[in-house]
């Protein structure tokens, strides 16, 4: 007999991710900040990986290229990013985080840190380390198959 879908570990992982994202977004909006988690993730990724091509940015943020393009358009409109022609490759754009964008990264980073603490409350360091190791093993098992 097949187990109910709600008892499958991958269902629980997906539920945890979606619940955390909903919780985190509510807390960001609750602070009066006009940015989504995905927009912040793109900004944060650009901060740590300067001059990254858009397709790599998409992989890093688990988005498709079209979604990253829309997010970048919104971040430019909100004046968190400046987009200009890339100096070495006319097919690419150079993206630069503005001062307003850096301020937003800082504000949201504080909330993200609090969110992680709240979400992981009651889980000791050993438990979190084991969870991280288990999830990485699942990732490796799946990557071997493609």
C-alpha positions in Angstrom: 0.0 0.0 0.0 1.3 3.4 -0.9 1.8 6.0 1.8 -0.2 9.2 1.7 1.6 12.1 -0.1 1.7 14.1 3.1 3.9 11.4 4.7 6.5 11.5 2.0 9.7 13.3 3.1 9.9 15.4 0.0 6.4 16.7 0.6 7.5 17.7 4.1 10.6 19.4 2.7 8.5 21.4 0.2 5.9 22.3 2.9 8.7 23.5 5.1 10.2 25.7 2.3 6.9 27.2 1.3 5.8 27.8 4.9 9.2 29.5 5.7 9.0 31.7 2.6 5.4 32.8 3.5 6.5 33.5 7.0 9.7 35.4 5.9 7.8 37.5 3.3 5.2 38.5 5.9 7.9 39.7 8.2 9.6 41.7 5.5 6.4 43.4 4.5 5.6 43.8 8.2 8.6 46.1 8.4 7.2 48.2 5.6 9.8 47.1 3.1 8.8 46.9 -0.5 10.8 43.9 -1.7 10.2 40.3 -2.2 12.4 37.4 -1.0 13.3 36.6 -4.6 14.2 40.2 -5.3 16.4 40.3 -2.2 18.0 37.0 -3.1 18.9 38.4 -6.5 20.4 41.6 -4.9 22.2 39.6 -2.3 23.6 37.2 -4.9 24.8 40.1 -7.0 26.5 41.6 -4.0 28.5 38.5 -3.4 29.0 37.4 -7.0 29.8 40.6 -8.9 29.7 40.4 -12.8 27.9 37.1 -12.7 26.2 36.2 -16.0 22.4 36.2 -15.8 22.1 32.5 -16.6 24.4 31.7 -13.6 22.4 34.1 -11.5 19.3 32.2 -12.4 20.9 28.9 -11.3 22.2 30.4 -8.1 18.7 31.7 -7.2 16.8 28.6 -8.4 14.9 30.7 -11.0 14.6 30.5 -14.8 16.4 33.2 -16.8 13.1 34.9 -17.7 12.1 35.2 -14.1 15.5 36.7 -13.2 15.1 39.2 -16.1 11.7 40.3 -14.7 13.2 40.6 -11.2 16.1 42.7 -12.5 13.6 44.9 -14.3 11.7 45.5 -11.1 14.9 46.1 -9.1 16.0 48.7 -11.7 12.6 50.3 -11.5 12.8 50.5 -7.7 16.3 52.0 -8.1 18.0 49.2 -6.3 20.1 48.3 -9.4 21.6 50.2 -12.4 21.7 48.2 -15.6 24.2 49.3 -18.3 25.9 47.7 -21.3 28.7 45.4 -20.4 32.0 46.8 -21.4 33.4 43.5 -22.8 30.3 41.8 -24.2 27.5 43.7 -26.0 25.1 40.8 -25.5 25.3 41.2 -21.7 24.4 43.9 -19.2 26.4 45.1 -16.3 24.5 45.3 -13.1 25.5 47.6 -10.3 23.8 47.8 -6.9 22.9 51.3 -5.9 23.2 52.9 -2.5 19.5 52.4 -2.1 19.9 48.8 -3.0 22.7 48.3 -0.5 20.6 49.9 2.2 17.8 47.5 1.4 20.1 44.5 1.5 21.2 45.5 5.0 17.7 46.0 6.2 16.4 42.7 4.9 19.5 40.8 6.0 18.7 41.7 9.6 15.2 40.3 9.2 16.5 37.2 7.4 18.8 36.5 10.3 15.9 36.8 12.8 13.7 34.7 10.5 16.3 31.9 10.5 16.6 32.0 14.3 12.9 31.8 14.7 12.5 29.0 12.2 15.3 26.9 13.7 14.3 27.5 17.3 14.5 24.3 19.3 16.9 22.7 16.8 20.4 22.4 18.2 23.5 22.9 16.1 24.0 19.2 15.8 20.5 18.7 14.5 20.9 21.6 12.0 24.3 20.2 10.8 22.8 16.7 10.4 19.8 18.2 8.5 22.2 20.1 6.2 24.3 17.0 5.6 21.2 14.9 4.9 19.9 17.4 2.4 23.3 17.7 0.7 23.3 13.9 0.4 19.9 13.9 -1.3 21.2 16.6 -3.7 24.3 14.5 -4.6 22.2 11.3 -5.0 20.0 13.1 -7.5 22.8 14.9 -9.4 24.4 11.5 -10.0 21.4 10.6 -12.1 21.5 13.5 -14.5 
